[in-house]
Amino acid sequence: MKIKTIIAFASVGLAVFLGLFLHSREQSYDVYPDENTQISLYGESHGYGPYYEMELNLWKEYYDQGYRNLFVELPYYTAEFLNEWMKADSDEIIDIIWVDIQGTQSCNDYAYKFYHDIKEQCPETVFYGTDVGHQHFSTGLRFKTYLEERGLEDTERYALTLENIIQGEEYYAEYAPSGISPIRENYMVENFIAAYDRCGGGKIMGIYGSYHTNLYASDRMGGMLKDRYGDKISGVALSSLAFEKVKHEPYEFGFCLTGLVFLIMLFVPNIIWGRGKQPKGYEEESKNENKILLIFERVGEALTSAVLLIFPALNPKMKLLPGGLFMEWDVIIWVTAFVLMIFYECYWIKYFRSERTLKDMYASFAGFPVAGASLPVIAVLLLGIYSRNLIVIAATVVLGIGHIGIHVNHATK
């Protein structure tokens, strides 16, 4: 066997091994809620529109189950203003809040609509703000005045407002542009625990930046809350939920774009080949093709063409989200399959530019023998492995027996 062929097949085998091995070693930082969960945290990327819709749908599900307490990454006094707005007939309160938060990631139309949808669809929602005192010089002082005007200086609400304002002053005295601060994380934990006690414990949902909801990070809010609440708390990044939407079960039916692209890459050069680009002597040579192999080839072509279009699990599991490109390591197998199809197109270009003899037709390319048959068969086989779909694998094996077998017979002659 030629060195090139050994390298070619070894490269494919290595890609499959790496894809499967690295996929098995992938670690998720998500802890999904179960029947024991009391505190369900969800991590977002601030300002990303689709996440607000996901958060609303999640909260509606929890709300329908009897949840009423929604913890948010807001200062105590901002959440209290929102609670007052929930009972008001106008938007005066929330509109003033929106003026205060101008220039922040939270100030966007998606968030504004999110709160209005909650007010309309989940009217008994109670917000609990557990962040440090952002906008302490505006929203914070305004809520302090609001309480003073009503003679509430001796209440817990007033004390919590003053405490939150002081937290904000301390945080911004050592402000880091990244927003990452041990002071902030510690205060967020203290505020969360206090708020959870005030609401009587029980089942709550929380929405925070995904940085804060990582339960495996001991120096962040999520990790410190995990130490306190144990299995009662869950933390899931919304990016993970969004990524789950591009994943399909191996035998789930639907349209497969990858399959369509692969079929186009298969059919186009073959159509060109059938229109006067066949090698000299091909018609005479094809009369002697093995009938059994020919049956395998025809059946395999029909089966493969069908399965490529009906299993969306063959599509690459990748999604571009605010945190970057999300994918799983076994996508290496999909990429390898696509590269082989690129080689297949290059093989045809080389053939069409040659003298188009039988030798050219059944030549190797990039180390793959009888490339016109082996490259597409291996590529589709890799899609079957990538999707864990035995039907695709079986259809490809049938095609390979016939298609590669016929090409090998021609090549040896």
N, C-alpha and C positions, 0 to 999 in steps of 0.2 A: 504494500500500500504506500502511496506517495506521501512524503512528509507534509505536503500542503493539505492533503485529505485528512491526515491525522490531526493536524492543527485545527482544521475547519470543524471537524466533529467534536474534538476536545473542547473547543471554544463554546460550542452550543451546549455541550454537557456541563461545562463549568458555569455557564450563565444560568442554567436550570438549577444546578446545585446551590449557587449563591442566592438566587431568588428565593428558593424554598427555605434555605437555612436561615438567611437574614430575616425572612418573614416570621419564622418560628421564634426568633429571638426578640422581635419587636415588643416593646413595653408600652403599655397604655398607662397614662396618668389619670385616667378617668375612673371614678368609683360610682357606678350606677345605683340608683335607689332600689331598694327591695322592700319586703314587708316590714322590716325592722327600722326603716329609715324614718326619722322624725324631722331632720333638717336637710332639705334638698337644695343644694347650691348649684347655680349655673353660671359659667364664665363666658363673658362676651368680649368682643372687640368694639370699643365705644364708637358709635357713629356709623356702624355698618348696617344699612337698612334692613336686609333680610333677617338679621338676628332679632330685631324688634318684633317682627311678625312671629318668629319662632317663640320668643318669650311670651308674647300675648297668648298664643295657642297653649303653651305649657301652663301658664297661670290659669287660663280658663278651665283646663282639665283639673288642676288642683282645686280651683274654686268650686267646681261642680262636686268635688269629693268632700267639700266642707271646709277647706282651707280659707282663712280670711287674712292672715298676717303675711305681708310681703316685705321682706327685708331688701333694702336697696343701698347702693353705693352713693349715698347722699349724707350730708350732715344731718344731725338730729333735727335742727330747726327747719331745714328745708322740707324734710319729710312731714313735719308737723304742719307746715303751711299747706302742703299738698292735702293733708287730711282735712284741713279747714276748707280747702277748695272743693273737695269731694262733696261737701254738704252745701256749697254755695250755688247760687243760680247763675252766676256770671263767671267769666274767665279772668277777672281782674287780678286775682292772686297769682295764678300760674303765669300770666303775661308779665307780671313784675319779676317773678323768678327768672323768666326767660331773658329779661333785660339784664339781670344780675350775672347770668352765666354766659353772656356773649363772649365768643372767642374760645370757649372750651369745647371739648369733643362731645359733651353731653348736649350742647345747644344745637339741635338739628330738627328738621321737620319730622323725622321718623320718631324721635323720642316724644315730641309734642303730641303727635297722633297716638302714640302708644298710651300715654297717660289719659288722653281723652277716650280712647277705646275702653280702657279699664273703668273709667268713671261711668261709661254708658253700659258696658256689658257685665262688669263685676262691681256694682255700686257699694257693696259692703266691705270692700278692700280697705285694710288699714296698713299704711306705710310705716316702716321702721327704718330710719336712717342711722347708719352705724359708722359712717366715715368721720374723719376729722373735720374741723370747722372751715371748709372752703367758703369763700365769700363771707367770712366772719364780719368784715367791715361794712357789708351791705345787707344781705339776707339775714345774717346773724343779729346785727343791731336792730334791724327792723322787727324781727320776731320778739326780741327782748322788749322793745318799745310796745309792741302789740300786747304783750303780757302785762306790762306795767300799766298801760291804759285801762286794763280790766282789773287792776288790783290783785294780780296773781304773783306778786313778788315772793310770797312765802310758800309757793307750790313746788313740787318736784319738777314740773316742766320748766320753771324759771331756773332752778339750780342746774338742770341738765343743759339748758341753753348756755348759761355762763361757762359751764365746764367745757362744752363743745367749742365755744369761742376761744377759750384759752388754748385748747388743743390745736386749733387752727393757727393761732399766733406762734406757738412753739414749732409747729411743723414748717411754717413758711419762714421762720427765722433761720432754719437750716435747709431751705428748699433746694431740691435737686430737680433739674429740668425733666429727668426721666420719670419723676413721680415716685420712684422707689426709695423707701425710707423705713428703717427699723422703727423709728418713732411712730410713723403712721401705722405700720402693721400692728404694733403693740396696742395702740389706741383703738384700732379697728376691732381687735380681739376683745379688749375690755368693753367697748361699746356694744359689741354683738352679744356678749354674755349677759350684760346688764339688760339689754333690750329683750333678750330671750326670756329672762327671768320676769321682766315686767309684763310680758304678754302671757305669762302663765305656762311657758314651755309648750309642749305639744307639737303639732306638725306645722312647719312653716316652709316657705320657699324663699330663696334669696337670689338676687341678680347682682353680680359683681364683675369687674374685669377678670379675665381668665388668669391673670397673674396671681390674683388673690385667692382663687378657688382651688389651687393645686394642693391636694391633701397630702402629697408626698414631700412637699417642701417645708421643712421644719421651721424655717425663718419667715414664713408667710402666714397670712391669716388662716388659710385653709388648713395648713399643717398644724398650727397651734390649736385650732378648734378641734381637729381630729384627735389630738392628744387628750382633750377634755371630754369630748362626747363619744369617742370610739366609733362603734358600728352604727350609731344613731345618725351619723352625718354622711352625706354623699356629695360628690363634686364632679360635675361633668362640663367639659368645654363645649360650647355651642358649635364650635368648628367640627368637633367629633360627630355631633348629631347631623350637621350639614353634610359631612363627608359620607356618613352612612347612607345618604340618599342616592349616591352614585354607585353604591354596591348592590349587587344582585345575587340571589341564590343561584347555584349552578344550573338548575333545571327550570328556572323561572322563564316564562315565555314573554316575548316582547320583540321590539325591533332592535337589531344590532347594527350600528353604524360601522363598526370595525369590519364586520362580515361583508357589508356592501362595498367598502373600500377595497378589501382583499379580492372580492369577485371582479370588480372593475379592473384591478391590476392584473388579474388572471385573463379576463376575456379580451381586453383591448389588444394586447400583442398577438393573441391567438386569432382574432378576427383579421388583423393585418396579415398574419401568416397565411390564413386561408385564402387571401385575395392575391394570389400570384407570387407569394413569397416562399413557397415550399421548395425544399431542396430537390435537385435533379435525382430522379430515380425513386422518389419517395412513394409514389403511387404503386409502383411495382413491388417495392419492399413491404408496404403495408398490407398487401394481400396475403402475406405469409405470417401475419401476427397470430400468436397463440389465442385460440378462441376462449379458453377459460380465463386467461389474463384480461382479455377484452371485456368479458362479462364483469369481472371485478372492477375494471376501469370505469365502465359505463354506470354501474350501480354506485360506485364510490363517488363519481362526479355528481350524480343526482342527490345522493345523501348529503354530501359535503356542501353543495350549493344551498340546500335547504337549511341545514343546521347552522350555517354561518349567518343566516338572516334572522333566526328566531330565538337565539339565546343572547340576551344583552349582557350576560356575565362575561362574554368575550371582550367587551369594551374595557379600556384601561380604567382602573379605579384611581382617578386623579381629579382633584378639584382645586382651583385657585381661590384662596380665601385671604382675608386680611392678614392672617398669620403666616402666609406664604403658600407654597404649593404642597397640598396634602396628598400623600400617596402611601402605598404599602410597598415593602421591598420586593415582593414578588412581581412587581411591574417590570422588573428586569427581564423576565421571561417574555412579557408582551413586547417590550422594546426589541428584544432579540428576534422575535417573529417578524416584526415590521422591517427590521434591517434585512432579514433574509428575503423579504418581498422586494425590497429595493435592489438587492443583488439579482433577483429574478428579472426585474426590469432591465438592469444593466446587461444581463446575459442576452436578452432579446435584442438590445441595441447592438451588442457585439455581433450577434448572428446576422441581423439585417444589414450590417455594414461589411459583412464578409462575402465570400463568393457563394455562400449558401449551399454548401455541399452537405451530404449526410454526416460527414465527420464534424462539420460545424454545428449541425443540428444536435448531435448527441455528445457535444464536448463538455468538459468540466468548466466550472467557473468559481473562482475564489476558493479552490480546493474541493468543491462539491462535485462529485462525479454525476454525469447525466443531469446537469443543472436544471434543464428545462422541466424535469420531473421531480427531482429530489428537493429543490429549493421550496416550491410551494407546498409540497406535502409536509416537509419538516416544519414549515412556518405554521400551517394549520394545526399540526400536531401540538406545537407549542401553545397555541391558543387553547386547545383542549386541556393541556396540563395547567395552564394559567387559571382557567375557569373551573378546574376540577370537574369537568363534564365528561363522563365516560361515553356518552353518545357521540360527542364530537370526536373523541379519541378513536372510537370504534369505526366511525365513518371514514376517518382519515386513514386508518390501517387498511380498510378495504380498498380505498383509492390508491394507497401506496403500493399494495400488492400488485394491482393491475397496471397502474400508470408507470411506476418505476420499473416493474418487471418487463413491460413491453419495451421501454427505453433501453434497458440493459441488454435485452436480446438484440435490438437493433445495433447498439454500440459494439457488441462483441463480434457482430458480423462484418 
